[in-house]
């Protein structure tokens, strides 16, 4: 396995190039090449995780049978109820707490 770098010519959307240049200007990363390299490395890891997940699902279904739509819906409900909102919009149906004005009873 080689640990050197390889020069590559690619076509990239202008807004992505700008985002990389902004990261360099902010000091987040050392160069546009490093930014692109990091993005590609993250994509490789994502693809590996997705492939492993797919293989795990195939193995599960081989042993226990196919997942049903009802099972998937039940899991989605469980996931939603267990999730914690860290940042972002308030879920619909949930009212924001309004601070009381001073002197209000």
BELHU-V637572 format. One line per field, one symbol per residue. ss: DSSP state (A for helix, B for strand, O for the rest). psi: psi as a letter, one per 30 degrees, with the letter a starting at -180 (. if undefined). A space follows every 50 residues. Layout:
ss: ???
psi: ???
This chain:
ss: OOOOOOOOOOOOOAAAAAAAAAAAAOOOOOOAAAAAAAAAAAAAAAAAAA AAAAAAAAAAAAAAOOOOAAAAAAAAAAAAAAOOOOOOOOOOOOOOOOOO OOOOO
psi: kkgalkkkklkkkefeeeeeeeeeefgelfleeeeeeeeeeeeeeeeeee eeeeeeeeeeeeeflkkleeeeeeeeeeeeffkkkekalkkkfkkkkkkk kkfk.
